[in-house]
Amino acid sequence: LALELLSQVLPAFKAQRHGVPVTLVTYGLVPAAEAEQLCQQLVALEVERLEIFLPAANPAAYQQAVQPQQYGFAEVCQFIHTAAEAGLQVSCFAYAQVKQASEIRALAKELGAREFVVLQADS
């Protein structure tokens, strides 16, 4: 998440678009030590909702699906939990080819997400 850019853009957007909710879509790959402060900053910027890509229910499957350069399954799970605790409306999503959708849905809900959605990939 480019917080510096968001802190420049969001106040102007909110001033011009009164009442329009702000949703950010992210991988949620945030260092655990920075997650709480980041979520507090997002709340202060009046971000209402986060949609976090969660294509797997375990570390090995996550690594295979996302192939992150740094951070991974533990960090995204921590971020989901921290964001929900901070009062952000969190939902998680994956694409139609995802395996173990019911397990991922259960994990997302356990971490505090309001919903888990399987999206259809564009053809």
C-alpha positions as CSV (number, residue, x, y, z in Angstrom):
1,L,0.0,0.0,0.0
2,A,1.4,3.4,-1.1
3,L,0.4,5.3,2.1
4,E,2.2,8.5,1.1
5,L,0.3,8.6,-2.2
6,L,-3.0,7.7,-0.5
7,S,-2.5,10.5,2.1
8,Q,-2.2,13.0,-0.8
9,V,-5.0,11.6,-3.0
10,L,-7.7,10.6,-0.5
11,P,-8.4,13.9,1.2
12,A,-8.9,15.6,-2.2
13,F,-11.1,12.7,-3.4
14,K,-13.2,12.8,-0.2
15,A,-13.6,16.6,-0.5
16,Q,-15.0,16.2,-4.1
17,R,-17.0,13.0,-3.6
18,H,-18.9,13.5,-0.4
19,G,-20.1,10.2,1.0
20,V,-18.5,8.0,-1.6
21,P,-16.9,5.0,0.4
22,V,-13.3,4.2,-0.3
23,T,-12.3,0.6,-0.9
24,L,-8.7,-0.5,-1.4
25,V,-7.8,-3.8,-3.0
26,T,-4.5,-5.3,-1.8
27,Y,-2.4,-8.4,-1.4
28,G,-2.2,-7.5,2.3
29,L,1.5,-8.3,2.4
30,V,2.4,-6.0,5.2
31,P,5.1,-6.7,7.9
32,A,3.3,-7.7,11.1
33,A,5.1,-5.1,13.1
34,E,3.7,-2.3,10.8
35,A,0.2,-3.7,10.4
36,E,-1.5,-1.9,13.3
37,Q,0.0,1.5,12.5
38,L,-0.9,1.2,8.9
39,C,-4.5,0.2,9.7
40,Q,-4.8,3.2,12.0
41,Q,-3.5,5.5,9.3
42,L,-6.1,4.0,6.8
43,V,-8.9,4.6,9.3
44,A,-7.6,8.2,9.7
45,L,-7.7,8.7,5.9
46,E,-11.3,7.5,6.0
47,V,-10.8,4.3,4.1
48,E,-13.9,2.2,4.8
49,R,-13.1,-1.1,3.2
50,L,-10.3,-3.4,2.3
51,E,-10.5,-6.2,-0.2
52,I,-7.7,-8.6,0.3
53,F,-6.5,-11.3,-2.1
54,L,-6.5,-14.7,-0.2
55,P,-6.2,-17.6,-2.6
56,A,-5.2,-20.3,-0.1
57,A,-5.8,-21.6,3.3
58,N,-2.3,-22.7,4.2
59,P,1.3,-21.4,3.8
60,A,2.4,-23.8,1.1
61,A,-0.6,-23.3,-1.1
62,Y,-0.4,-19.5,-0.6
63,Q,3.3,-19.5,-1.6
64,Q,2.5,-21.5,-4.8
65,A,-0.5,-19.3,-5.7
66,V,1.0,-15.8,-5.0
67,Q,4.7,-16.4,-5.2
68,P,5.4,-13.4,-3.0
69,Q,8.9,-11.8,-3.2
70,Q,8.8,-11.0,0.5
71,Y,6.4,-11.7,3.4
72,G,3.7,-14.3,2.9
73,F,0.8,-16.2,4.4
74,A,1.5,-15.3,8.1
75,E,1.7,-11.6,7.2
76,V,-1.5,-11.5,5.1
77,C,-3.4,-13.4,7.9
78,Q,-2.1,-11.0,10.5
79,F,-3.0,-8.0,8.3
80,I,-6.6,-9.3,7.8
81,H,-7.0,-9.7,11.6
82,T,-5.4,-6.4,12.4
83,A,-7.5,-4.5,9.8
84,A,-10.7,-6.0,11.1
85,E,-9.8,-5.2,14.7
86,A,-9.1,-1.6,13.6
87,G,-12.6,-1.3,12.4
88,L,-12.0,-1.6,8.7
89,Q,-14.6,-3.6,6.7
90,V,-12.5,-6.5,5.4
91,S,-13.5,-8.9,2.7
92,C,-11.3,-11.5,1.1
93,F,-11.4,-12.8,-2.4
94,A,-9.9,-15.3,-4.8
95,Y,-10.5,-16.3,-8.4
96,A,-12.7,-19.1,-9.8
97,Q,-9.9,-21.6,-10.2
98,V,-9.2,-21.5,-6.5
99,K,-9.1,-24.8,-4.7
100,Q,-10.3,-25.2,-1.1
101,A,-12.8,-22.3,-1.3
102,S,-14.7,-23.5,1.8
103,E,-11.5,-23.7,3.9
104,I,-10.4,-20.3,2.7
105,R,-13.8,-18.9,3.5
106,A,-13.6,-20.3,7.0
107,L,-10.1,-18.9,7.6
108,A,-11.1,-15.5,6.3
109,K,-14.1,-15.4,8.7
110,E,-12.0,-16.6,11.6
111,L,-9.5,-13.8,11.0
112,G,-12.3,-11.2,11.0
113,A,-13.3,-10.8,7.4
114,R,-16.9,-10.0,6.8
115,E,-17.0,-12.2,3.6
116,F,-15.1,-14.3,1.2
117,V,-15.9,-14.0,-2.5
118,V,-14.8,-16.2,-5.4
119,L,-14.6,-14.0,-8.5
120,Q,-14.9,-15.2,-12.1
121,A,-11.8,-14.4,-14.1
122,D,-12.5,-12.3,-17.2
123,S,-12.4,-14.4,-20.4
